[in-house]
Amino acid sequence: MSQSAADRLAAVPETAQAVDPDDLLVRVARGDEAAFAALYDVLGATVFGMARRVIRDPARAEEVAQEVFLQVWQTAARFDPARGTAKSWVLTLAHRRAVDAVRHDQAATNRENSYDWSPGVDHDQVLETVTIRLEHEQVRRCLEGLTELQREAVNLAYYQGYTYAEVAQVLGANPATVKTRMRDGLVRLRDCMGVEVS
């Protein structure tokens, strides 16, 4: 046992003889801070070593070791000496937490890698969908403000790909009249949509 653990144990007479991790953990379950400090001194390096074997990053392994001891402090009452040693219980917690950390970090990396960071690409699908729906609704409203001939001509030319001559033939109208009606209809659409022409 390290000198610091002996010093901490000597500070509290009840734990002066409790150098066994099992005894220390039982005392930790009762809220004994000196026993917790001593348990940390006894098992800290082992817990870090376990985390370090699972996690490549030493700083991340240190975080996990700290989380393990926080969990030990909070859940020490769950330790049952009849089912195993304190060391094996704490190392089981350390292994689980280290594996969870690796999984969490890998999932975060996968999410990061799946996101396309290319400049100028909009990835907010919800915003894009809402914007498109609002624009479509505005176009529909503006089309309703046209005369029937204008609306049919614009629909045939811009949504179905007909030429002026084909629109005139489908509508049974003079091609010059169709061009005029379409031009007037497009001006009204532009005004309705609030599009400025430079």
N, C-alpha and C positions, 0 to 999 in steps of 0.2 A: 504494500500500500504506500502511496506517496506521502511525503511529509505533510503536505497541505491537507490531505484527508485526515491524517492523525491529529493535526492541529484543530481541524473543525470538529472532529469527534470529541476531543478533549474539552471543547468549549461547553458541551452539554453532557452532564454526568450520565444521563440515561443511555446515551448512545456511545459512551466511551468504550464499551466492550463490543459494540455491534459493528464489527469490521466485515462481516459476511454480507454480501450483496442481498441475500434473502432477507436477513434481519433489517438491513437498511431500507429495503423496499417496503417492508411491513411498517416501518416507522414513517416512511414518506406517506404512506396511505393515511396516517393519522395527522398529517400536516407538519411533520418535523422537518424544518428547513435545513438544519445542520445535517441531518441524515441524507437529505436530497443532495446537498453540496458534496458530501462524502461519496454518495453513489455516483455522482457525476465524475468525481476524481477517479473512482475505481473503474468505471465503465466507459467514460468519455472517449478515450482513444480507441477502444474496441468498436464502439458504435460508429465513430468516424471512419474507421477502417472498413467496416461492413458497407457503409454508404459509399465509400471511395471505390470499393470493388465493383459496385453496381453502376455508379455515376462517374463519368470521365472527368468532369469539371470539379476541381478541388473546392472551389468556392460554393458551388451548388451542393456538394457533399456536406460541407460544413453547415449550410442552411438546413439541410435535411437532418443532420445530427441534432441541431438545436430544436427543430420541430419535434424530434423523437423525445427529447428530454422534457419538452413542454407537455407532450402527450403522457409521458410517464408521470409527471407531477399531477396532471389532471385525472388520470385513470388508474393510479397506483392501487386503489381499493379493489380493482378487478383481478389483481395478481393473486393466484392461488398456489401457495407453496406445495400443496399436495399434487399439483399437476406438472410441476417442473421447477427449474431454478429461476431466480430473478434474472440472471445473465441470459439464459435462453429466451425468457419472455421479452426482455428489452431488445435483444438482437432480432427476435421475430418482428417486433414493431419496426425496428430499423430497416430490416430487409423489405417489409411491405411498403413502408413509406418511400424508400429509395426506388423501388420498382414503380410505384405510383408516380414519383417525380419524373422518372425516365419516360413513362407513358405520356404524362402531361406535356413534358417538353417536346416529345416527338410529335404529338398532336398539334401543338402550337407551331412547330416547324413546318408540318404538312400544310396547315392553314396558310402560313406565310408564303410557302412556295407555290401554293395553288392560286394565290392572288396575283393577277397580272399587273405589275407595277409600271407598265409601259406608259410613257407620258402621253397625255391627250386622250386616253381611253376612259370613258365614263363607265364605272362598274356599279353604279347605284341603280339596280334593276327596278326597285319600287318607284323611285323618282322618275325614271325613264318611262315606265309603264303608265304612271299617272299623267305625266306630261303629254304623252301620245294620245291618251284617251281624251284629255281636255281639248287638245288641238282638233281631234276628230269631231268632237261635239261642237266646237266653234264652227268648223267647216260646214257641218250639217245645218246648223242654224242659219249661216250665211247663204247656203244654197237655197234654203226655203224662202229667202227674201227675193229671189230672182223670179222672172216670169217663167211660165212653163216651157216656152221655147228656149230661153236662155239656159235653164236648168238642164233640159234634155240634151242640148247641144254640148254644153260643158261636160256633162256626164259621158256622152259618147266619145268626145274627143280626148278627154284627160283620164278617164277611168277605164275606157274600153279600147283606146288607141286608134279610133277612127280618124281618117283625114277629113278636111273640110268637105270635099266632094262626097265622101261616103256619108257624112252626117247629113248633108243636104239631101242625098238620095233616101236615106232612112226616114227623115222627117218630111220628105215630099216638099221641100222648100227650095227657093232659089239660093245657089251657093253664095252670092253676094249678100243676101239677107242673113244667111247663117253666119257669115264672117262678122257682119255688123252686130248681130245679136250676141255672138260670142264675145266680141270685143267689149261691148257694153256690159255684158254679164261679168267678165273678168274685172272690169273697172269697179263694179259694185262689190264683187267679192273682195278685191283688194282693200277698198274702203271699209268694208265690214270687218275684215280681219285686222285692220289697223296696220297694214303693210305700207311703208313709205317707199316711194320710188325716187332714187337720187337722180 
